[in-house]
Amino acid sequence: MTTRTSQRKPKHPYIVRQKGVGGGKPIIAGTRMKVSQIVIYYEKMGYHPDEIVRAHPHLTLAQVHDALSYYYDHIEEIDRQIAEERQMVEELKQDHVSVLEQKRGHHSHLR
C-alpha cells in the first residue's frame, strides 16, 4: 500500500499565516485570533479549551486544539512572540503615563 504525499492533509489545518493579519504570525484560519493568544489563555491563565471556546464562540474546539498542537510543535517561536509582545506592552506603559497616574501626580501636594 502506498500513500501519496500530495493527498496528505496539512499537519495544522486550522493554522495559517496571512500577510497583514496578526503581524504575519500564525493565526486560526478565518479569524484574527493568534496562536499566541490561545496559548496565553491556556498556559498562562489556566483556561481549558472548552472555556476558550465559550469566551470566543466564533472558534471551534478543533481550532483551539489545533492552535495548541501548533504551539507544542513550535514552542520556541510562539514563546518568543509572547515575550516580545509582553516587552512591547511594558515599553508602552513606561512611555505613556495613564490618565489616573497623571492626575495623581498633579495632585500629590494634596496628600
N, C-alpha and C positions, 0 to 999 in steps of 0.2 A: 504494500500500500504506500503510495506516495502522496505527499502534501504539496500543494503549490503555494509558494510564498506570496504570490500575487493575490491569493484569496484570503490571506490572514487578515484578521481584524487588527486594528491598531491596539497597542498594549493599553493605552489610556484613551478610550474612545470619546470620553466626555471632556477631555482637556485639550485646549488649543492655545496658540499664541496668535494674537491679531495685532497688526501694526495699528497704533493709535488707540488701542483699548488696553487699559490696565498697564500702561507703560511698556507694552510688549511682553509682559510677564505672563506666565501660564494662568489661564482663566478657565472657568467652566463654560463650555461652548454654549452660545446663545444667551449668555449673561455677561455682566461686568464683574462678577464675583471672582476675585483672585484666589488661587490655591492657598496662598499665604493667609488670607482671611479665614478660610476654613480651618487651617492649622491652628491659628490663634484661638478660635472658638474651641477647638477640640483639645489641643495640647496645653494651652496656657490658661484657658478659662474653665476647662473641665466639662464642656458640653458634650453630650452623647450625639451621635449622628442624627437620631430622630429629633432631638431638641434643636439642632441646627436647622433641620427641615421645617420644624414648627415656627422657628424665628424667621425663616426665609421661605415661605410657601411656594415661591417660584422655582425652588430647587427640588430635585427628587433624591431619594435615599441613595439610588445608584450613583448619581452625580457626586454626592458628598463622599461616598466610599471611594469613588474613583479619584477624587481630589486627594484624599488621604493616602491612597495607594501611590499616587504620583509623588506625593511628598516623601514617602518612605523610599522610593526609587531615586529621588533627587534631594535628599535631606540637606546636604551642604549648600546647595543652590538656594533652596527655599529659606533655610535658616539665615543665610547671608542677606536675602531680601528683607526678611523680618527685622534683622539687626539694622540694616540701612534705613528702613522706614522709621524705626524707633529713634535712631540717631537724628534723622531729619526732623522729627516731631520735637525732640529735645532742643535742637538748634532753633527751631521756630519759636518755642516757648521762651528761650533766652533772648531772642531778638525782638519779640513782641510782648510787651508787658500787658497783662489783661486790664480791662477797664476797672475791675474791682481793685486790683493792685495799684492802679494809678490813683484811684480815689483814696485808698488807704494812705498812700504816700503823700498826697496833698493835705490830708487831714491828720497827719501824725502828730502835729503840735497840740491836738485836742486831747490826747491821752493823758 
